[in-house]
């Protein structure tokens, strides 16, 4: 069974989080976020505006990467790779639940 979208998720998906909001919610510096976006480790939502916006998935990804970098002293590229693998595992688990095979 797919988890229902919360009100917060819905609001974030509608308008996205600004760089400043994401920085505050994840307790990271703006420069940290900008560096990770420029390195291709984080991806803003597609937008016609000049301002970067981030989804709730990006929020979870940033929190994972921050934790990996902090707790395991992982370099950003390795932390992003582990976050990719965790996201893929989460997606596979959701597919198994939907298929009734969990």
C-alpha positions in Angstrom: 0.0 0.0 0.0 1.4 3.4 -1.0 1.8 5.8 1.9 -0.6 8.8 1.7 0.8 12.1 0.8 0.9 14.4 3.8 -0.3 18.0 3.7 3.3 19.1 4.0 4.4 16.9 1.1 1.6 18.3 -1.0 2.5 21.9 -0.2 6.2 21.3 -1.0 5.3 19.5 -4.3 3.1 22.4 -5.3 5.5 25.2 -4.9 8.8 23.6 -3.8 11.2 24.7 -1.1 13.5 27.6 -1.7 17.2 27.3 -1.2 16.9 29.2 2.1 14.1 27.0 3.3 15.9 23.8 2.5 19.0 25.2 4.2 17.1 25.9 7.3 15.2 22.6 7.4 18.4 20.6 7.0 20.6 22.9 9.1 23.2 23.3 6.4 24.8 26.4 5.0 23.6 27.9 1.7 27.1 27.4 0.2 26.9 23.6 1.1 23.7 23.3 -0.9 25.0 25.4 -3.8 28.1 23.3 -4.0 26.1 20.0 -4.0 23.8 21.3 -6.8 26.8 22.6 -8.9 28.4 19.2 -8.5 25.3 17.4 -9.7 24.7 15.7 -6.3 21.3 17.5 -5.8 18.8 18.4 -8.4 16.4 21.3 -8.2 12.9 20.9 -9.5 12.3 21.9 -13.1 11.1 25.5 -13.1 10.6 28.4 -15.4 11.7 30.7 -12.6 15.3 31.8 -12.0 15.1 30.6 -8.4 15.9 27.0 -7.5 13.0 25.0 -5.9 13.3 21.7 -4.2 10.9 18.8 -3.7 10.1 16.8 -0.5 12.3 14.1 -2.1 15.2 16.6 -2.2 14.6 17.4 1.5 14.9 13.7 2.4 18.0 13.3 0.1 19.8 16.3 1.7 19.1 15.0 5.2 20.5 11.6 4.2 23.6 13.1 2.6 24.2 15.4 5.6 24.0 12.4 7.9 26.3 10.3 5.9 28.9 13.1 5.5 28.7 13.9 9.2 28.4 10.4 10.8 30.7 8.5 8.5 32.9 11.3 7.3 31.9 10.4 3.7 33.0 12.5 0.9 30.1 14.2 -0.9 30.2 12.0 -3.9 30.1 8.8 -1.8 27.3 10.2 0.4 25.3 11.0 -2.7 25.9 7.5 -4.1 24.7 5.9 -0.9 21.7 8.2 -0.9 21.0 7.0 -4.5 21.1 3.4 -3.4 18.8 4.1 -0.4 16.3 5.8 -2.7 16.4 2.9 -5.1 15.8 0.4 -2.2 12.9 2.5 -1.0 11.4 2.5 -4.5 11.8 -1.3 -4.8 10.2 -1.8 -1.4 7.2 0.3 -2.4 6.9 -1.8 -5.6 7.0 -5.0 -3.5 4.3 -3.7 -1.2 2.1 -2.7 -4.1 2.5 -6.2 -5.5 1.6 -7.7 -2.2 5.0 -9.4 -1.9 6.4 -7.6 1.2 
